[in-house]
């Protein structure tokens, strides 16, 4: 097995929204904001090369939305899925499976693209199966009013219409062991219903793709929870349990949204679980 970080693009979001009730005077120390109160973020995906399978975890926003839409997110930098794949000798047509941690637009938008004449949509990875779970799919296709703006139909429905949609099982407890894709999955319900956190056994290490359970290094303290989370008190509990397990077992936490830190480990302290080390993907994967 080989792992590769795939940067699908960079953007900005309001720092206050990203840290909920935590004051700017505190969160700006780890996530400094610009003059518009926006902080740097990224959509860092993960590519798993495992035998004949090439599994991409999340896809970023994609590029099919309007200029007005992208104007809200202050895109920056030149990173893209295609450039990142090419760096490691791959093409999007090589992808066999696309695993979507959840269906918010910044995680699944790149799964679907315009067709050649822009009359409709098609999968952006033409040879891949797309993975979600039935409970989250229902949640996303019948969204609540607060979360509806994050679930864009053009990102979701074409996956089902393409006939390439597959569902993982949903466990009775938090963790699905040894899923069909070959890794464990931690299910978290605070940010959105049945978000999936892949836990990959790699060369004796456990690599956890943190998605929106832990967006950046700055979100390690337990009360530092995004204003976007549907059930913040549940996030508090899930994050506490997961970070304690991560500290106990020296998990490597792959950060999807931290623009400046790729992988971290955490440790127990008198103040609770805190940052231990910051690592690059190259240091951990090689």
N, C-alpha and C positions, 0 to 999 in steps of 0.2 A: 504494500500500500504506500502511496505517496500523497501528500497534502500540499496544496498551493493556495495562497491568498489571492483573491481576485477582486480588484477594486473596480466597481461598476460606476463610480462617479462620486463627486463631493457636493455638499449643499450646506445650507445654514437654516437653523430654526431659532425661534425666540428662546432665549435662555431661561426666562421665567417659566415658560410652558414646559421646558425640559426638566425643571427642578421643582415644580409644584410649589409647596408652601415654604421652601427653603429660601431665605433672603439672598438677593444678589450679592450683598456684601460678603457672603460666605462662599456661594458657588463660583463666583468669578475667579477665585484663587486657582481652581483646577481647570475651569472652562471660561477663559476670558472672552468678553463680548465686544463686538464692534460698536460703532456709534448708534446703530439701530437696535442694539440689544441682542443681536444675532450671534450665535456661537457656531464654530466650525464643526461639521459632522461629515461622515462619509457613509457609503453603503458598501462595506467590505464583505464580499461573499467568500465562500470556501469551496474549493474544488477537491474532490476525493477521487483518486485514481486507484481502483481496486480490481485487479484482474481485468475482465472485459468491460467493467462498468466505469463510467466517468460521471460522477454525481456532483451536481452543482447545488449548493445550499444558498437559497435566495438569489434574487436577480437585480436588485435595485429598482429605480423608478422606470427605467427604459427611456425611450425618446419620442413616443408617439403623442404625448400631450401637447397642448398649445403653448405658444410663447407666454401667454398670459398666465397659464398654470405654473410653468417653471419660474416665472418672475416672482412668485411668492416664496420660492425656496433658494434664491440667490446661488445658482449653480456656480461652481468655481473649479479651476484645474482642468486637466486634459485627460483624466483617467476614464477608461471605458472597459466594458466586459471584453470586447473584441481585442483591444490592445493588450489587456492582461492575459487573456488566453493565448494570444500569439507569443507573448513573452516566454511561455512555458511549452510552446510547440503544439498548441491545440487550436481548434476552430470550434465555433458554436455547434456546427453539425456533428461534431464528435460526441457531444453530450448525450448520455443515455438516459439520465434521470435528473429531473429538477425537483428538489425538495424545498417546499415553501414553509418556513416556520409559521407564518400566518399571512393573511391576505390583505394587509394594509398596503397602500400603493407603493411605498418606498421599499417594500420587500418583494413584491410580485409584479410590479409594472413592467419589468423587462422580460417577463415570460411571454408576452404577447406584443406583436408589432403590426403595423399596417401591411396589407398585401401590396403587391407590386403597383397596382393602379390606384391605391388608396380608396378602394370602394368598400373595404371591410378589413377584418382582422384575421391573423393567423399566428400559430405558435412561432416564437422567435428561435426555438430549438426544435427543428423539424423532425429529428430522430429520437426525441426524448419522451418519456412518460413524466407526468407532473403529479407530485405527491402532496396531498393534504390529509385531513381526516374529516369524517362525516359530520361530526359535531361542529367543528369550526366552519366547515363549508356552509352548513345551514345558518350559522350565526352571521356569516359574511353575506350570504345571498338574501337573508331576511333581516337586515341590520336594524339596530335601534337608532333612534333619531340623533343621538349624540355622536355615534361612531360612523354614521352613514357616509360622511364626507371622506372617510379613509378607505371605504370599500367601493372602488370604482367598477361598475359593471363591465366596462370594456377590458379590464384586466382579468376578470374572473370567468364570466360566462363563456367567452371563446375557448377557454381551456376545456370546459365540459363539452362544448359543441364539437371540438376537434376529435373526441373519442380517446384522448390520451390521459384522462384523469384517473388516478388511482388513490385509494385511501389506505392509510395505515390503521392498524387496530388502535383502540383507545383503552388503556389499562384501567383496572378497578382502583389501583392506587396511583401514585404519581409517575412511576417510571415504567415504560414499555421496554422490556429486556430483549436485546438481540432482534431488532425489527427486521423486516424483509430487506431493508437496505444495508443491514450488517452492523448497525450501531444502536445503542440504547437511546431512548428519547424521554426526557423529562417534560411532563405536561404542566403548564402554568396557566392559571385562569385570571390573574389580576389585571394584566395589561389588556388582554382580550380573551375570549373564551377558547380554551384548548390551544394556546400557543405551544409550539413544540421546540424544545431545546435539545439538539443532537449532542450526544456524549460519545466520542469516538475513541476507541482503543487503538493507540498508535505507538508502536515501538515501546511498549511498556508504560506509556503515558496516557492520561485521559484528557483529550482535547474537547472542551465544551464550547459550542457555538452559542453565544449568549443572547443573540437577537435583542429583544427589548426587555428582557428580564434584568440585564445590566448593560445599559447603552454605552456608558463611558466609565473611565476610572473614577471620575467625580461622583458617580452614583453608588459607590460602595457603602457609605453609611446608610443604615436602614431607612431613616425617614426621607432620604433623598429619592423621591419617587416622582415620575413624570406626571404632569397635569393631564396627559393623554390617557392615563390608565383608567380603565372602566371601574375597577374595584381596588382602590389603592390600599385598603387595609389587608386585602388578600395578597396583594403584591408584597406588602411588608412581611407577612408570614412566609410566603414562598421564597422571597429573597433571603430571609434569615436562615431558613432551613437549608437552602442550596449553598449559601456561602459558608455555613458551618461545615457541611460535607466537603466542600471544596478545600477549605483550610485543613480539615482532618486528613485529606487524601492527596494533598498537593496537586489538585487539578490545575490544568492550564486553561485559562479563560480567554477565548478568542472573541475580541470585541468588534461587533459589526459596525457600530456607529462612532467609535472614537477615532477622530481624524488623525491623531498623533501618536496613539499607542495601540499596537496590534494585539499583543497577548500579555496577560498578567497572571501572577499567582497571588494568593491572599494568605494571611496568617491570623491566628488568634492573638489579641492584645487585651489589656485591661479595659479598653474602650469598646471591645467587640472585635469583629473581623475587620481587618484593615489591609491595605496594600502591602504586599511583600516584595515582589520583583516586577519590573517591566521588561519585556523581552520582544524581540522581533520574531516574525514568523520564520525567518531564515535560521535563527538560533535554535528554535524549537523543532522545526521540521527536518533539518539536515542532520 
